[in-house]
C-alpha cells in the first residue's frame, strides 16, 4: 500500500502566474505599479495601498531564514524531522516554505542564513518552490 501523499495546492486564477512560474523554474511575485511594493501571497490588489494596478515579475529567488520550527510528528508526504520556515525574500515579502538540502537541526538552521529557491516537481500540474542554503 502506498504512503499517503503530500497535500496539494489548488491553483486559482489569482495564483496561476505563481504556479506557472514555478513549473518553469521561476519564483514569480507581484508588485504594485503605484506604490512599487512587492508582495506575497498573490492577489489582484496591493495590500499596502489597495491599488489594482499590479504586475507580475520574476523574483531573484534569494532570501534569508526569518523564522522556523522543526516538526517532529509524522504528516502525510513528509519524513520527520523537517523544517517549516518563514523565508524573507530579497524583494521584501515573506513566505512559508520548507528548507531542504540541510540537516533539520537548530545547529544547521541559523536565523538570517542566506537561502536560494529550489523547485520540487510533484506532478505535471504542481511544482513547489522550496529553499536551501545558498551556495557560495
C-alpha positions as CSV (number, residue, x, y, z in Angstrom):
1,X,0.0,0.0,0.0
2,X,1.4,3.4,-1.0
3,X,2.2,6.0,1.7
4,X,-0.3,8.9,1.8
5,X,0.7,11.8,-0.5
6,X,1.5,15.3,0.4
7,X,-1.4,17.8,0.4
8,X,-1.5,19.5,-3.0
9,X,-2.2,23.2,-3.5
10,X,-5.1,24.1,-5.8
11,X,-4.2,26.9,-8.2
12,X,-6.7,29.7,-8.7
13,X,-7.0,32.4,-11.3
14,X,-5.2,34.7,-8.8
15,X,-2.3,32.3,-8.2
16,X,-2.0,30.9,-11.8
17,X,1.1,33.1,-12.6
18,X,2.8,31.8,-9.4
19,X,2.3,28.1,-10.3
20,X,3.2,28.6,-14.0
21,X,6.4,30.3,-13.0
22,X,7.3,27.5,-10.5
23,X,6.8,24.9,-13.3
24,X,9.3,27.0,-15.4
25,X,11.8,27.3,-12.5
26,X,10.9,30.9,-11.7
27,X,9.7,32.4,-8.4
28,X,7.1,35.0,-9.5
29,X,5.8,37.7,-7.3
30,X,3.6,40.7,-7.8
31,X,4.4,44.4,-7.5
32,X,2.2,47.4,-7.2
33,X,2.6,49.7,-10.1
34,X,1.5,52.7,-8.0
35,X,3.4,52.3,-4.7
36,X,6.1,49.9,-6.0
37,X,5.8,47.4,-3.1
38,X,6.4,43.7,-3.9
39,X,4.0,41.3,-2.1
40,X,3.0,37.7,-1.5
41,X,0.7,35.8,-1.5
42,X,-0.8,36.6,-4.9
43,X,-3.9,38.8,-5.0
44,X,-5.5,41.2,-7.5
45,X,-4.8,44.3,-5.4
46,X,-1.9,45.8,-3.5
47,X,-2.1,45.0,0.3
48,X,-0.3,48.3,1.1
49,X,-2.3,50.9,-0.9
50,X,-5.2,49.0,-2.3
51,X,-4.4,49.7,-5.9
52,X,-5.5,47.3,-8.6
53,X,-2.6,48.3,-10.8
54,X,-0.3,45.4,-10.2
55,X,2.2,43.4,-12.3
56,X,4.0,40.1,-12.1
57,X,7.8,39.9,-12.1
58,X,10.4,37.2,-11.8
59,X,12.0,37.4,-8.3
60,X,15.7,36.7,-7.7
61,X,15.0,33.5,-5.7
62,X,17.3,34.8,-2.9
63,X,16.2,35.2,0.6
64,X,17.1,34.6,4.3
65,X,15.8,32.4,7.0
66,X,13.5,34.6,9.0
67,X,11.9,32.0,11.4
68,X,11.3,28.3,11.6
69,X,10.0,25.4,13.6
70,X,11.2,21.8,13.3
71,X,8.3,19.5,13.1
72,X,8.8,16.0,14.6
73,X,5.4,14.4,14.1
74,X,4.5,12.3,11.0
75,X,2.4,14.1,8.4
76,X,1.5,12.5,5.0
77,X,4.2,13.3,2.4
78,X,6.8,14.3,5.0
79,X,9.5,12.5,6.8
80,X,10.2,14.0,10.3
81,X,12.0,15.9,11.4
82,X,11.5,18.7,8.8
83,X,11.6,22.5,9.0
84,X,8.6,24.7,8.3
85,X,10.2,28.0,7.6
86,X,9.3,31.7,7.0
87,X,11.7,32.9,4.3
88,X,12.2,36.7,3.8
89,X,12.8,37.2,0.1
90,X,15.4,39.7,-1.1
91,X,12.5,41.7,-2.7
92,X,10.8,42.0,0.8
93,X,7.9,39.7,1.0
94,X,7.9,36.7,3.4
95,X,6.5,33.3,2.6
96,X,6.3,29.9,4.2
97,X,8.2,27.0,2.8
98,X,10.4,24.1,3.6
99,X,14.2,24.1,4.0
100,X,15.8,21.3,2.0
101,X,19.4,20.0,1.5
102,X,20.3,20.8,5.1
103,X,20.2,19.0,8.4
104,X,16.9,19.7,10.1
105,X,18.6,20.8,13.4
106,X,18.9,24.1,15.2
107,X,22.6,24.0,14.7
108,X,22.2,23.9,10.9
109,X,19.2,26.2,10.6
110,X,20.6,29.5,11.6
111,X,18.4,32.6,11.5
112,X,19.3,35.1,8.8
113,X,21.2,32.4,6.9
114,X,21.2,33.1,3.1
115,X,18.8,30.9,1.1
116,X,18.0,30.2,-2.5
117,X,14.9,28.8,-4.1
118,X,14.8,25.2,-5.4
119,X,11.9,23.6,-7.2
120,X,10.3,20.2,-6.5
121,X,8.1,18.9,-9.3
122,X,5.2,17.0,-7.7
123,X,3.5,16.2,-11.0
124,X,2.7,17.9,-14.3
125,X,0.4,20.4,-12.6
126,X,2.3,21.4,-9.5
127,X,6.0,22.3,-8.8
128,X,6.7,23.6,-5.3
129,X,9.2,26.3,-4.6
130,X,11.3,25.4,-1.6
131,X,14.5,26.8,-0.2
132,X,18.0,25.5,0.5
133,X,21.2,27.1,1.9
134,X,22.7,29.4,-0.7
135,X,25.7,28.1,-2.5
136,X,28.8,30.3,-2.3
